[in-house]
Amino acid sequence: MTSERTYHHGDLRRAVLTAALDVIRTEGPGALSLRDLARRAGVSHAAPAHHFKDRTGLLTAIATEGYERFADALADAPDLRERGVRYVRFAADHPAHFQVMFQPDLYRADDPGLLAAKDRATAELRAGVTGLPATGRGDDPRLTGVAAWSLAHGFATLLLSGNLGGAVGTRDPETVFRSLAELLFAPESDHPGPHQGHGA
C-alpha cells in the first residue's frame, strides 16, 4: 500500500533516481541494478522499470537531469573564467551526474529530452567564448572553446579522482582554478614579451 501511494504521488521516480545517484557516487555506474535500486527504495522489483524501462533508460534520465542542472549552473556567469569555476563546482557538487553525462555509451544519446538539455548546456558553455578579446593566440572561437572546456573538464576530473591533492593542498579548488584560467586566458598584453621586463 505504501509503495502504491508513493507511485501515484510521483515520488517513486525521484526515490529511484536518488538511490541510483548514491550507488554511482560510491561504486560507479557499473554497479547499477534496477532490482537493487527497487530494494533500496522499498518498492517492488518491477516498479522502477515502469518509469525507466531498463538500466539504460535510468542512466539516460540521470544524464538528462545532469545536463539540465549543468545549464542552470552555468547560466548568467559573467565571463569565461567564471563559467569554468561553475563547471568545477558543478562536478564537485554533482559527482554522480558528472560521471554519467560524459559517458555517452551508458545512455541513449539520441533521446529527445537529453538532446534538448545537452544543447542548452552547450549554448551556455559557448556563450562564455563569445565576445572574448583577441589574445594574439588565434581567432578561432571553437578552438578557444575547446581549450577552455579541456581545462575545466580536466581539472574537475582530476579533482574528483583525487589526483590534485598535492597540487591543490588545503587551498580552495575554485580559487586554484581561477589562477590557472588567468594564466592561460589572460590577454596577450598581460604576458611579458621576450624584451619586456628587461629594461629594453
C-alpha positions as CSV (number, residue, x, y, z in Angstrom):
1,M,0.0,0.0,0.0
2,T,2.8,2.4,0.8
3,S,4.6,1.7,-2.5
4,E,1.3,2.2,-4.4
5,R,0.7,5.6,-2.7
6,T,4.3,6.7,-3.4
7,Y,3.9,5.7,-7.0
8,H,0.7,7.6,-7.5
9,H,2.2,10.7,-5.9
10,G,5.2,10.6,-8.3
11,D,7.8,10.1,-5.7
12,L,8.9,6.7,-6.9
13,R,10.8,8.1,-9.8
14,R,12.7,10.5,-7.6
15,A,13.4,7.8,-5.0
16,V,14.9,5.5,-7.6
17,L,17.0,8.3,-9.1
18,T,18.3,9.3,-5.7
19,A,19.2,5.7,-4.9
20,A,20.9,5.4,-8.3
21,L,23.0,8.6,-7.7
22,D,24.1,7.2,-4.3
23,V,25.3,4.0,-6.0
24,I,27.1,5.8,-8.8
25,R,28.8,8.2,-6.4
26,T,30.2,5.4,-4.2
27,E,30.5,2.4,-6.6
28,G,30.3,3.8,-10.2
29,P,27.7,3.3,-12.9
30,G,28.7,-0.3,-13.5
31,A,27.2,-1.2,-10.1
32,L,23.7,-0.1,-11.0
33,S,20.9,-2.7,-10.9
34,L,17.2,-1.9,-11.1
35,R,16.4,-4.8,-8.7
36,D,18.9,-3.5,-6.1
37,L,17.5,0.1,-6.6
38,A,14.0,-1.2,-6.0
39,R,15.1,-2.8,-2.8
40,R,16.9,0.4,-1.7
41,A,13.8,2.5,-2.5
42,G,11.5,0.0,-0.7
43,V,9.3,-0.9,-3.7
44,S,8.6,-4.0,-5.8
45,H,11.4,-5.1,-8.1
46,A,9.2,-4.3,-11.2
47,A,8.4,-0.7,-10.1
48,P,11.5,1.1,-11.4
49,A,11.0,-0.4,-14.9
50,H,7.7,1.3,-15.1
51,H,9.4,4.7,-15.1
52,F,12.7,3.9,-16.8
53,K,12.1,0.6,-18.7
54,D,15.6,-0.6,-18.2
55,R,19.0,0.4,-16.8
56,T,19.9,2.4,-19.9
57,G,16.7,4.4,-19.5
58,L,17.6,5.2,-16.0
59,L,21.1,6.4,-17.0
60,T,19.5,8.5,-19.7
61,A,17.3,10.1,-17.1
62,I,20.3,10.8,-14.9
63,A,22.3,12.3,-17.8
64,T,19.3,14.5,-18.9
65,E,18.9,15.7,-15.3
66,G,22.6,16.4,-15.1
67,Y,22.7,18.5,-18.3
68,E,19.6,20.5,-17.1
69,R,21.3,21.2,-13.8
70,F,24.6,21.9,-15.5
71,A,23.0,24.5,-17.8
72,D,21.3,26.1,-14.8
73,A,24.7,26.3,-13.0
74,L,26.4,28.0,-16.0
75,A,23.6,30.5,-16.7
76,D,24.4,34.1,-16.3
77,A,28.1,33.6,-15.4
78,P,29.8,36.9,-16.1
79,D,32.7,35.6,-18.2
80,L,34.6,32.5,-19.4
81,R,36.7,32.1,-16.3
82,E,33.6,32.1,-14.0
83,R,31.9,29.6,-16.3
84,G,34.9,27.4,-15.7
85,V,34.7,27.9,-12.0
86,R,31.0,26.9,-12.1
87,Y,31.9,23.9,-14.2
88,V,34.3,22.7,-11.5
89,R,31.8,23.5,-8.8
90,F,29.1,21.5,-10.6
91,A,31.4,18.5,-10.8
92,A,32.2,18.7,-7.1
93,D,28.5,19.1,-6.1
94,H,27.1,16.5,-8.5
95,P,29.8,13.9,-9.0
96,A,27.4,11.1,-10.0
97,H,25.7,13.1,-12.7
98,F,29.1,14.3,-13.9
99,Q,30.3,10.7,-14.2
100,V,27.3,9.7,-16.4
101,M,27.0,12.8,-18.5
102,F,30.3,12.4,-20.3
103,Q,30.0,8.6,-21.0
104,P,27.5,8.5,-23.9
105,D,27.9,4.8,-24.2
106,L,25.9,4.5,-21.0
107,Y,22.7,6.1,-22.2
108,R,20.5,6.7,-25.2
109,A,22.4,9.6,-26.8
110,D,19.5,10.3,-29.3
111,D,16.9,10.7,-26.6
112,P,15.0,14.0,-27.4
113,G,14.9,15.2,-23.8
114,L,18.6,14.5,-23.4
115,L,19.5,16.3,-26.6
116,A,17.5,19.4,-25.6
117,A,19.2,19.5,-22.2
118,K,22.6,19.0,-23.8
119,D,22.0,21.7,-26.4
120,R,21.1,24.2,-23.7
121,A,24.2,23.3,-21.7
122,T,26.4,23.6,-24.8
123,A,24.9,27.0,-25.6
124,E,25.8,28.2,-22.1
125,L,29.4,26.9,-22.5
126,R,29.8,28.7,-25.9
127,A,28.3,31.9,-24.5
128,G,31.5,32.3,-22.4
129,V,33.6,32.4,-25.5
130,T,31.5,34.9,-27.4
131,G,33.0,38.3,-27.2
132,L,36.3,37.3,-25.8
133,P,39.0,39.9,-26.5
134,A,41.6,38.9,-29.1
135,T,44.7,37.4,-27.4
136,G,47.0,37.0,-30.4
137,R,46.9,33.3,-30.0
138,G,44.5,32.7,-32.8
139,D,41.0,33.8,-33.6
140,D,39.1,30.5,-33.9
141,P,36.4,30.7,-31.2
142,R,35.8,26.9,-31.5
143,L,39.4,26.2,-30.6
144,T,39.3,28.7,-27.7
145,G,36.1,26.9,-26.5
146,V,37.8,23.5,-26.7
147,A,40.8,24.8,-24.8
148,A,38.6,26.3,-22.1
149,W,36.5,23.1,-21.9
150,S,39.6,20.9,-21.7
151,L,41.0,23.0,-18.8
152,A,37.7,22.9,-16.8
153,H,36.9,19.3,-17.5
154,G,40.4,18.1,-16.9
155,F,40.7,20.0,-13.7
156,A,37.3,18.7,-12.5
157,T,38.0,15.1,-13.4
158,L,41.4,15.2,-11.7
159,L,39.8,16.8,-8.7
160,L,37.1,14.1,-8.4
161,S,39.5,11.3,-8.8
162,G,41.7,12.6,-6.0
163,N,44.7,13.4,-8.3
164,L,45.1,17.0,-7.3
165,G,45.8,16.6,-3.6
166,G,49.4,17.5,-3.9
167,A,48.9,20.5,-6.2
168,V,45.8,22.0,-4.5
169,G,46.6,21.0,-1.0
170,T,44.4,22.8,1.5
171,R,43.6,25.6,-0.9
172,D,40.1,26.1,-2.3
173,P,39.9,24.3,-5.7
174,E,37.9,27.1,-7.2
175,T,40.5,29.6,-6.3
176,V,43.2,27.4,-7.8
177,F,41.2,27.0,-11.0
178,R,40.7,30.8,-11.3
179,S,44.5,31.2,-11.1
180,L,45.0,28.6,-13.8
181,A,42.4,30.2,-16.1
182,E,44.1,33.6,-15.6
183,L,47.4,32.1,-16.7
184,L,46.1,30.6,-19.8
185,F,43.4,33.0,-20.9
186,A,44.6,36.4,-19.9
187,P,45.1,38.9,-22.8
188,E,48.4,38.6,-24.6
189,S,49.3,42.1,-23.3
190,D,49.2,40.8,-19.8
191,H,52.1,38.5,-20.5
192,P,55.6,39.9,-20.8
193,G,57.1,39.5,-24.3
194,P,60.7,38.5,-24.9
195,H,62.0,42.0,-24.4
196,Q,59.6,43.2,-21.7
197,G,60.7,43.5,-18.1
198,H,64.4,43.7,-19.1
199,G,64.8,47.5,-19.3
200,A,64.7,47.4,-23.1
